[in-house]
Amino acid sequence: MPNLKKCNAKIRATKVGSGTELIGRVSPRDTLSFGSVSDPTVFLDRDGVINRYPGDRLYVTSLKKFRFLPRAKKAIALLSKAGFRIFVASNQAGVGKGTYSQRTLDAITAKMLKDIEQAGGEITKVYYCTHRKELGCSCRKPKPGLLKKAGREFKVNLKKTYFLGDTMRDVLTAHAVGAKSILILCGKEKLSNQRNWEAKPDFVFKDLLAAAKFLTR
């Protein structure tokens, strides 16, 4: 399995075909080296990475509103076939606020997993924080509680993992456990806001499939 090598280049956009595939701290000529990992592991945020971002302060409140991003299932299948363990770690405070129910969240998750499996992918486990922000829990990202829980349950060395998310919150979560951060630009965060980013991601890609191709090359 190829591994990642961190580079200190400034963040920049690299045009590949018709879209921005890779932005950032590596170039296509860089070799990938990130230590020896027997069970390569990735964590994925959900909204804006796997499914369409519902909008700021909005939630996916029903099965009807859950829509996969165009290349997401293909990306997860690619990672699965390459031997990656895949976890989902997502804040879903709408449950705690009463915007939608735990039962609805469970139904959305079951449908998501079924569709991913039918496309050739496999999610090892899904972790949600359903608490409201003001409760100050340890599992709401950018706190790393969800990742640490997965680490304990599956004996994952978090420093040898990658976190793929669409927000600065995800980048900060990755950094909190020493994981590599990969920012995906098909959700909340935009490249045009780069000057205001709270932290620098290790890598930036236009979508999940672009990142998956990079990780598995």
N, C-alpha and C positions, 0 to 999 in steps of 0.2 A: 504494500500500500504506500503511495507516495505521501510525503510529509511536507509540512510547510516551513519555509525559511522566512523569518522576519527581516524586513529590509527597512532602511531609514530614509528612503526617498520621500519627497513631499507628495501629498495626495494630488493626483492628477487624473484626468480622464483619458482612457485609451479606447479609441473607436475600433470595434471589430464588427465587420459587416454593417448592418443598418442601425446598430444600437451600441450603447456603452456597456461593454462586457465587464471590464475590470477597471477599477479606479483605485489607484492607491499605492501602497507601500511596497509593491513588487512590480516587476516588469515581466512580460511573457518569457524572457530569457532566464529568469531566476529559477534555480532548482528548488525543490520543495524539501525541507528538512525540519522535522519537529520531533526528533527523538524516535525511539522504537516503541510502537504501540501495537500490542497484540490484538486488542479489540478496539479499533478506532471508533470514537464516539462523537456525535454531534447533538447539540441541543437546538431546537427550533422554537422561535416564537410562533404564535399562530396567526393572529390577524395582521395582514400586511406582508406575510411571508408565505403562508400556505393558502390562505383565503383572502379575498379582497378586503382592504382596509375599510371599515365602516364609516370612518370620519372621526375627527377630534371629538372626544367626550361622548361618542356614540358606541353602541354595542351591536353585536350580531345576536338578535333577540329571538330568532326562529330558524327552523330548518330552511325555510324559503329564502332567508337573507344570507345564509351561508353559501358562498360561491367560491369555488376554487379559483386561484389565479391560473392563467392559461398553461403555464409550464410546471406547475408545482408538483403534480402527481408524477410526472415523468422524472423530475429531479429526485424525489424521494425514492422512486424505484431504482434509479441509478445508484444512489448512495447505499441502498439495501443490497443490491447485487454486488457492490464492491466490498461488502462486509462491515459496513458501519452499523453500530447500534444508534438508533435514533430516538431521542426523547423530545417531547413537546413541553415547554415551560411557558405558561401564559397567565397574565393577570386578567381576571374576569370579575371585576368588582361589581358589575351589574347585578350579580346574584346577591351580594351583600346589601346592595341598595334596594333590592326588590324590583328591579327593572325587568328581570326575567328569572325564572325559577331554576333550581338545581336540576330538576327533572328535564327542563328544556335544554340546559347545558349538556346533560348526559346524553340526550337524544342526538344533539348536534355532534357530539364527540363520537358516538357509535356510528353514525352515518359517515363521518369523516374517515374513521378507521376502516370501515367496510369498503369505501370507494378507493382508498389508498391501496388496500390489499388487492382489490380487483385489478388495479393498475400495475401490480407487481412490486409494491413497496410494503414495508412493515415498520410500524412504530412500536418500540419496546414498551413505552409507557407514557401516559399524558399526566402532567402535573399542572394543577391550577391553583392560583390564589384567588379566592372569592371574597376576600375581606375588603372593606372600605379603607381608603387611604388613611383616614384619621385614626384608625385603630392602632396603627404603628406596629403591625405584625412583622415577623422576621421573614415571611415568605413572599411578601409583595416586592416585585422587582422595582428598584435596582438592588434591594437586599437579596442576597444569594440563597435564601432558605430553600427554594425549590430545587436548585442544583445540588445543594448539600444533601438534601433528602435522597435524591437519586444516587448520589455518590455513596451514601451509606447503604442503601437498599441493594445496589448492584455492584458495589465495590469498584466504583469508577474513580480513577485518578483524575480529578477535575483539571489539573494543570496540563493534562494531555488531551484536552477536549477543545471543541470549537463551539461557540455560541453564535447562531445566525439570527439576527433580528432586524427590525426596521426602525428602531428608535435609539436615541442616546441612552435610554434606560437599559436597553439590552446590552449595549456596549459596556456600560458601567457594571452591570451584573457579571459579565464575563471577566472583567478586570478584577472584580472582588474576589474571585477564586483562582485567578491566574490562568484562566482559559484564553484562547485566542478569540478575538471578537471579529465578526464578519457582519458588516452593515449591508442590508438589502434595500435597494432604492425603489421598491414597488409598493411602499406603504406610506407611513407617516413622514419619515425624514426625506429631505430633498438635498441634492448636491448644492443647490443655490444658497442653502443655509449653512454651508460649511464653516464660515467664519464664526458662527454662533454655537458650534458644537461644543458640548461640555467636555468631551473626551475624544481622542483620536482612535477610530477603529483600526485594527490591524490590516483589514482588507475590506474593500467595498465592491459590490457587484450590482448589476442592474436587476437581477432577480435570483431566485433560488436555483434555477437550473444552471445559470452561469457559474454560481459558486460551487455547485455539485460537480460540474465538469472540471473545475479547477482542483477540487479536492481529490478527485478520482483519476486524474490524468497520470 
